[in-house]
Amino acid sequence: QVQLVESGGGLVQPGGSLRLSCAASGSIFFYAMGWYRQAPGKQRDLVATITTGGSTNYADSVKGRFTISRENAKNTVYLQMNSLKPEDTAVYYCNLDPPKVPYWGQGTQVTVSS
């Protein structure tokens, strides 16, 4: 079973940028992948997905600001986040698309605040 480890979160001011990485312990070549986030007191929501062929899909709230990409040779999925807003504050997770329980990792905290 592939294990997923997220990194790259942190504290950033509104309007700033962060790049999240999701490193897999094995090949992700055959999997559609996604980024998800969970804000305090809220359910975990889909942020963006990418198919094996590189087609992408985004939640309306992040369209035009976030970009998901993948580098199969490095077994890594990225989430470039620009023009960050306070409402983007959450723990960000990667998983398969659709997500599967055994693949949830610890996530990485993103806090957008001045």
LINRA-V422227 format. One record per residue. RES is the residue in three letters. PHI is phi as a letter, one per 20 degrees, with the letter a starting at -180 (none if undefined). PSI is psi as a letter, one per 30 degrees, with the letter a starting at -180 (999 if undefined). BURIAL is b if it has 9 or more other ideal C-beta (glycine too) atoms within 8 Angstrom, else e. Layout:
res->RES phi->PHI psi->PSI burial->BURIAL
res->RES phi->PHI psi->PSI burial->BURIAL
//
This chain:
res->GLN phi->none psi->k burial->e
res->VAL phi->f psi->k burial->b
res->GLN phi->d psi->k burial->b
res->LEU phi->d psi->k burial->b
res->VAL phi->c psi->j burial->b
res->GLU phi->e psi->k burial->b
res->SER phi->b psi->l burial->e
res->GLY phi->o psi->f burial->b
res->GLY phi->f psi->l burial->b
res->GLY phi->r psi->a burial->e
res->LEU phi->e psi->k burial->e
res->VAL phi->b psi->k burial->b
res->GLN phi->f psi->l burial->e
res->PRO phi->g psi->k burial->b
res->GLY phi->n psi->f burial->e
res->GLY phi->e psi->a burial->e
res->SER phi->c psi->l burial->b
res->LEU phi->b psi->l burial->b
res->ARG phi->c psi->j burial->b
res->LEU phi->e psi->k burial->b
res->SER phi->c psi->k burial->b
res->CYS phi->c psi->j burial->b
res->ALA phi->e psi->k burial->b
res->ALA phi->e psi->k burial->b
res->SER phi->f psi->f burial->e
res->GLY phi->b psi->a burial->e
res->SER phi->f psi->k burial->e
res->ILE phi->d psi->g burial->b
res->PHE phi->g psi->e burial->e
res->PHE phi->e psi->g burial->e
res->TYR phi->d psi->k burial->b
res->ALA phi->f psi->k burial->b
res->MET phi->c psi->l burial->b
res->GLY phi->b psi->l burial->b
res->TRP phi->d psi->k burial->b
res->TYR phi->c psi->l burial->b
res->ARG phi->b psi->l burial->b
res->GLN phi->c psi->j burial->b
res->ALA phi->e psi->l burial->e
res->PRO phi->g psi->k burial->e
res->GLY phi->m psi->g burial->e
res->LYS phi->c psi->l burial->e
res->GLN phi->f psi->l burial->e
res->ARG phi->f psi->k burial->e
res->ASP phi->d psi->l burial->b
res->LEU phi->f psi->k burial->e
res->VAL phi->d psi->e burial->b
res->ALA phi->a psi->l burial->b
res->THR phi->c psi->l burial->b
res->ILE phi->b psi->k burial->b
res->THR phi->e psi->l burial->b
res->THR phi->f psi->f burial->e
res->GLY phi->e psi->f burial->e
res->GLY phi->n psi->g burial->e
res->SER phi->f psi->k burial->e
res->THR phi->c psi->l burial->b
res->ASN phi->b psi->k burial->e
res->TYR phi->c psi->k burial->b
res->ALA phi->f psi->k burial->b
res->ASP phi->g psi->e burial->e
res->SER phi->f psi->f burial->e
res->VAL phi->d psi->f burial->b
res->LYS phi->g psi->k burial->e
res->GLY phi->n psi->f burial->e
res->ARG phi->d psi->e burial->e
res->PHE phi->d psi->k burial->b
res->THR phi->c psi->k burial->b
res->ILE phi->e psi->k burial->b
res->SER phi->b psi->l burial->e
res->ARG phi->b psi->k burial->b
res->GLU phi->c psi->j burial->b
res->ASN phi->f psi->e burial->e
res->ALA phi->f psi->f burial->e
res->LYS phi->d psi->g burial->e
res->ASN phi->l psi->h burial->b
res->THR phi->c psi->k burial->b
res->VAL phi->d psi->k burial->b
res->TYR phi->d psi->l burial->b
res->LEU phi->c psi->j burial->b
res->GLN phi->e psi->k burial->b
res->MET phi->d psi->j burial->b
res->ASN phi->d psi->l burial->e
res->SER phi->l psi->h burial->e
res->LEU phi->f psi->k burial->b
res->LYS phi->c psi->l burial->e
res->PRO phi->g psi->e burial->e
res->GLU phi->f psi->f burial->e
res->ASP phi->e psi->f burial->b
res->THR phi->f psi->k burial->b
res->ALA phi->a psi->l burial->b
res->VAL phi->e psi->k burial->b
res->TYR phi->d psi->k burial->b
res->TYR phi->c psi->l burial->b
res->CYS phi->d psi->l burial->b
res->ASN phi->a psi->l burial->b
res->LEU phi->f psi->l burial->b
res->ASP phi->c psi->j burial->b
res->PRO phi->f psi->l burial->e
res->PRO phi->f psi->l burial->b
res->LYS phi->c psi->k burial->e
res->VAL phi->g psi->e burial->e
res->PRO phi->f psi->f burial->e
res->TYR phi->e psi->f burial->b
res->TRP phi->f psi->k burial->e
res->GLY phi->d psi->a burial->b
res->GLN phi->e psi->f burial->e
res->GLY phi->m psi->l burial->b
res->THR phi->c psi->k burial->b
res->GLN phi->e psi->k burial->b
res->VAL phi->d psi->k burial->b
res->THR phi->c psi->k burial->b
res->VAL phi->d psi->j burial->b
res->SER phi->b psi->k burial->e
res->SER phi->e psi->999 burial->e
//
